[in-house]
Structures are given as C-alpha cells and as structure tokens.
Amino acid sequence: MTAEAAPKRPFRWHIIVFLAPAVLVYTAIMIVPLFGTLQFSLFRNVSGGHTFVGLDNFRTLFGDPNWSRGFWNALWNNVWFFIIHMLVQNPIGILLAALLSSPKLRLSSFYRTAIFIPTILSFVIVGFAWKLILSPIWGVAPNLLDLVGLKSLFTPWLGKEEYALTALSLISVWQFVGIPMMLIYAALLSIPDEVIEAAECDGVTGMAQFWKIKLPLVLPSIGIISVLTFVANFNAFDLIYSAQGALAGPNYSTDILGTFLYRAFFGFQLQVGDRNMGAAIATMMFLIILTGVCLYLFLIQTRLRRYQF
C-alpha cells in the first residue's frame, strides 16, 4: 500500500487581507515618493523640457561652489546637531530612567509625565516659545539669570553664529529627552526579577548594580535609541525653520540638510527653486541615513545580541 499523501496546508489568505491596507498606504506615501525623488535627481529642466542628465546634478552639488559650500556647511551642522543629541540627550535619558525606575522614589509617575510632555508639543510652539525666552529684549532668561546673580553669563545665543546651533540643539534635547527616558525605563522594567535578586545576593546593589547588571542588559535598547536619534536628526527641519526661518540664520550658521533642501527645492526670496537639485540633495540625505542604519544593523546590532535575554 502506498503511504497516504500528507494533507496540503491551506494558503492563509487572511494574512494578505490584513497586510494589504498597510502595504498600500506605505507604498503610496513612502515608496512611490522615494522613487520619484530618485528619478527627479537624474533629470534637469533644459529649455523647458525634462532631460536625462545622469549624475550631473550630483556633480553640480559637489563641484559647483555655489552648491557645494552650502551642502558641506549644512552637513557639518547636521553632524554637530546629532553629536549634541548623542552626548547630551541620550545619557540624560538613561540617567532619568535609572532614577525613575527606583522603587524608593515617590511621585515617579508624575515626574515621567512632566518630562515626557514636551515631546507632544508642536515644533512651532517650542521654537517660538524658546525664541521669546532667550530674547535679549523681552525674554525672561536675562531676568532669571539676574535672580541668581548670573546675568553676566547671558548672551543672545540664538543671534550669534558660534552659539546658535548649539542652543537649538539643546532646545531639541529638552523637548525629546523624554523619548529615550521612556524607552530605557521600559527596558529596565523588563529585566527579570531573578537577575536582580541574584545580584543582590552577591552584594551588588545601588549604582553598582545599575552599571554592572542593568546597563549591559539594556544595551540593545540603547542601540535602537541611537539609530532612531540618528535618523531623526538627519531628517530634522521643523525646529530650525520655526526658530530661525528658512535662511537658518544668523548667516546660515544653523543651516542643516532639511533647511538646505527646502530652499533648493521650493526656493526662497531671491533663490529660485530647482526641484531637480532639491531631489539630488534629498537623495544624498537618503543615502547618508541608509548608510548609517546599515552600519548599525550589520556592525553594532550583531554584537549587542549577546546581551539580550
């Protein structure tokens, strides 16, 4: 007798049904515009017609001083914007999460809410409010510093080229420090109680327990926060635009890739918009972000997996 054939598993059509809406929406608002941008970057408007020029727009971006000077300035400012977030926002978020996860701390839920509230505020509100606070004419910052005898330290930070970008970076840190705090807080709460109890039995308590036990266990979450910070900072635009305008003053000292792209694509004042050069800048932003994410996925995440439970 021949063995009975194994029953054929039915195709799970419900998977396609449930995934199709999300895939269609993501394709419409992400994939199609992405390929459209890549297409625009390879064409140029010549004599009223759309002509394929290959990589000429990128050669112009890197070879023409009128474009390359602004691009490299914006790229360096973006890198500094990201460094400030990595060195200030994420360490503060980790520290706050460690403090708020302590069972001895009272009103921890109130503190978490108060720190997280700025993340839900509009960029326009945050930029305009801090511009008022730091104004040397009607701002409250000079008076607050005068109350503690530090008025001599005040300077129009948003009006000086050497301070403006750092000041805006710290404003962004104030607004978004609640995100790494909550993610690390959730990671700390997910550590098994058995691990903590074993550490306490070995006499590892307090800050030593955090540095030797908890911090290594939440390293994967810290890695995710770092790559999210990288992507968000190199996509930044709103805060700079709302606080310093499209020209990213003073003298382009706060110009980042987002504002540089905006002026190139849409034009501003005497600058005529060029959608093909704007698409080339957007393509470079995409490649920079893609490279950073790939480096994290293939070089860092593989090493952090050993710390996962």
N, C-alpha and C positions, 0 to 999 in steps of 0.2 A: 504493500500500500504506500502510496506517495504521501509524504507529510503534508498536512494542511498548510496552505499559504498563510503567512501572518496577515492579520487584518490591516488594511491600509488606513493610516491615520487620516482623518478628515482635515481638509485645509481650514485653517482658522480665519475665516473671512472677517470676523468681528475685529481682529487686530487692525486690518486695513481700514475698516469703517471708523474706528476710533482715532487712528493716527492721521487719516486723510485731512480733516479740517486744519489741524496744526501744521501739517506739512504744506498745505496750500497757502495758508497765511504766511508762514515763514518764507516760502518761496516768493510770494508776491512782494513782501516788504523788505526782504534781505537779499535773496539770491539774484532775482532779476535786476534790482538796482546795482548790485555789485558788478555783474557782468556788463551792465550798461555803462558804468563808470570806467571799467577797463576798456570798453570799446571807444568811449569818448577820448581816452588818453592816447589813442593811436591815430586819431584824426585831427585835422585842422581845417578851419574855415578859410579857404583860399578863393578870392574873387567871388564870394557869395556861394561857393559850393563846398561840400564836405569832402575833403580829400584825405586819402590814407597816406600818412607820413611815417608810419612805423614808430621808431623810438626817438624821433626828432624832438618831440615835446620834452622828453626827459633830458635830451642833450641841451636843450634851451634852459631847462630848470637848473642843471648843474654847470653849464658853461657860460650862460649869459649873466654878467654881473648884476644886471637889474633884477634877475630872479634868484640867482644863487645866494646873493648876500642876504636876502630876506629869508630864504629857506633855511640856511645854516643857522641864522640867528634864532629863528623860530624853533628849530630842532634842539639847539642847545638850551633854550629856555624851557622847552618841554622836558628835557632830561633833568634840569635842575628842579623843576616842578615835581617830577617823580621822586627825585632823591629826597627832597624835603618830606614828602609823604612817607617814604620808606623809613627814614631816620627819626621822624617825629611822630607821625600818626600811628603807625603800627606798634612801635614799642609802648606808647602811651595806652593804646587799646589793650595790649597784653597785660600791662600793669593794672589797668582798671578792672579787667576781667578777673585777674588774680585776687584783687581786693574784694570785689563784689561777690566772688564765689565763696568767701569765708563764711562759715555758718555763724560766727560770732558777731558779724556786722548787722546792725539794726537798720531798718528802713532801706535795705538793699534794693528792693523793687522800685522805690521812689527815685533813688539815685540812677538806676538803669534807665528809667523813663525820662528823667531830666536830661541825661547825657544823650539819649537817642533822639529826642525831639528835634534838634536842629537838622537831622538828616531828612526829615519830611518837609522842610521848608523850601520854598521856591528859591532858585538861584537869584532871581531878580530881587526878591526881598532881602536875601542875605547880602548881595553885593551893594544894594542901595543903603541898607542899614549900616553896614560897616563903613561905607564911604562917609556917611553922616557922623558916625562915631569918631573916625580918625581925622575929620576935617579940622584944620588949624583955626578956622574962623568960628564955626558954630558947633563943632564936635564936643563931646563930653570927655574925650580921652585926656586933653590937657588939664581939665579941672580935676579928674580922678587922680591923675599923677600928682597934681599940686597938693591934694589932700594928704598924700603920704610922703610929701617932700621930694618927689622925683620929677618935677615938671621940667627940669633941665634936660632930662632924657628924651623929652618929646621932640619929634621932628615930623614933618609931613611925609610919612612913609610912602603913601601912595603917589606922591608928587615928585619923588626923587628916583632917578634911574637905578641907583645902586641898591635901593631898598624895596621898590615897588613889587617886583616879582616875588621876593621872599615874603613880604607882607601878605600878598594874595594867597600864597601857598599856605601860610599859617591860618588864614581865614578859612581856606578849604579844609585844613586839618581840623579846625574847631567844628566845622559843620559835619564832617563824616567820620570822626573818631568813634562814633557810636557803632558803626558797622563792624570793624574788627573787634571791638569790645564784645558785641553780642555773639559773634561767631566763635571767638575764643572762649567766651563764657559757656556757650552750649557744648563746646568740645571738652571743657573741664568737667562739666556735669556728667558727661558720658563716660568718664573714666570709671571702671568698675570699682565698687567699694572694697572688693577683696585686695586690690592693688594698694589702696590707701591704708587699709588695715595692716597689710604685711609691712608696709613702710613704717607705720607707727610702732609695730612690734620690734622692728630693728632700730628704733630710736630716731628715725628720720621724721622730723616734724617742722612746722613753721616754714620759713623761707627756704630752708634746705630741702624740704620735701617738694616745694614748687620747682626749684632749679634742677634737682636730681631725678625726680619722678614725673611730675606733671608736665613740665615743659617739653621733655623729649617725646612724651606721648601725644602732645598736641602739635608737633612739628608739621604733620601733613596739613592740618588746618591753617597753620601759619603760611605754608607754601601756597595754598589756594588763595589766601588773602593777598599775598604778594603779587600773584599773577593778576588777580582782579584789580589791584591798585594800579598795576602797570597798564592794563587795558583801559581803565577809566581815565587815568591821567593823560594818556596819549590820544584820547578821544575828547579831552576837555575843551570847552568853548564858552559855556554859559556864564560862569563866574567872571572870567576876564572881560567878556563882552558887556555884561551888566555893570561892572565896576569901572572899566577903563575905556569902553567903547570899541568900535571896530578897528580903530587905529592902534589899540593896545598901547597907549601912552604910559609914561612920557617917552617920546622918541623911540617907540617900538620896543621898549625895554621889557614889556610884559607880553610881547607877541609870541604866541605858541602856534603849533601847526593848525589848530582849529580856526583861529582868527586869520591866519595867513591864507588858509583855504577859502574862507568866507570872502575876503577881499578879492582874491584871484577869480573866484567863480562868479560872484554876483557884482563885483565892482563896488567902489566906494568913493564918493566925492569925485576927484579928477581921474581916478583909476577906472578904466573901462573893464568890465567883466569879460573873462575869457573862459568859457566852460571847458575847453579842451585842456588848457593849462591847469585849471582847477581840478579836472579829473586826473591829471598826472600827479598833482600833489596828493589827492585823495588816495591814489594807487600807492604812492610811497608810504603814506600813513598805514595803509592796509598791510603792506609788506613788512614794515617795521613791527607792527603789532603781531603779525603772523610769525615772524622770526622769534620774537621774544617768547611767545606762547609755546612754540615748538621747542625752544631751548629748555623751557621749564619742563615740558612733558617728557622729553627724551633724556635730559641730563640730570634733572633735580628730582622729579617725582619718583623715578625708579629707585633712587637712593632713600627716599623718605618712606617707602612702603614697608621697610623693615620695622618702623616704629608703630605701624598700625596694629590694632588688636587682632 
